[in-house]
Amino acid sequence: MPTFDEIFKQAKHRVPEVDVDEAQTLIQEGVRAVDVREKIEWDEGHIPGASHVPRGYLELRIEGAIPDKSERILLYCAGGTRSVLAARTLQEMGYENVLSISGGFTAWKDAGKQFIVPRTLTSEQMHRYSRHVLIPEVGEEGQLKLLDSRVLLVGAGGLGSPAALYLAAAGVGTIGIVDSDVVEESNLQRQVLHSTETVGMSKVESARRAIAALKPEVSVEGHETRLTAGNARDLISAYDIVVDGTDNFATRYMVNELCVELGKPNVSASILSFDGQITTFLPGEGPCYKCVYPEPPPASLAPT
């Protein structure tokens, strides 16, 4: 049975190494850098533009991060040992052009090279959003983007109610709510954002209370008004995404027009009895609401 020293020696014999100056040049030329250290090390600082694939998850995640096995890859760890072993593993997996930075991130810092210390979730946030963080398509970076995001809900009724709760639960940092109505008892069978205790209260204030109970850190910006031609531009321009849960076509077309003009994604949903539909319109990347529905249906076919 070979010893660790023997295994490492064999790996070094097969894995090309570059010093930090060569590594910097390669990165500037577009070679992908991959940090194989643990997350706590990554959080203390890493090379700008590097991907993070911890050594313990390398075989599991590398093909998702870098599917092209002919791509040139530059691995690094803290001192150059783990990256050599990781590079050898990638060679055995069929990766054709894998390099290791001699001396690792320590040598990079000691040489005065640029590095960044990333913003990270707090331990409480990491625990709360752990299921998101485990999803590679979201991860910690995606969760931080959610925390920084601003979403405008047009309407806090049957469509806006579940949307508000799920957005808050997912960690969206700021939720704007536009609604001029008050909560009525007949709303409660479907508008799950509201409760018996908030009957008679404005829907905006009722929504604020429900969201605060679910996640107090969410900033709820209430707009107790109808969305009109006079205020829609200012409201929509202040948010990243619009969720249109309105119940009339005039407002839907107005929201669509402004989202196209301002370049805002428009999540448009509607429901009638047992039928529902939802679509996300991305300005410049596909049709808009009016492209799909050039004219509203006759009033007799669109009961409110």
Secondary structure, DSSP 8 states (H G I E B T S, - for coil): ---HHHHHHHHHHHS-EE-HHHHHHHHHTT-EEEE-S-HHHHHT-B-TT-EE--GGGHHHHHHHH---TTS-EEEE-SSSHHHHHHHHHHHHTT-S-EEEETTHHHHHHHTT---B------HHHHHHTHHHHTSTTTHHHHHHHHHH-EEEEE--STTHHHHHHHHHHHT-SEEEEE---B--GGGTTT-TT--GGGTTSBHHHHHHHHHHHH-TTSEEEEE-S---TTTHHHHHHTSSEEEE--SSHHHHHHHHHHHHHHT--EEEEEEETTEEEEEEE-TTTS--HHHH-SS---GGGS--
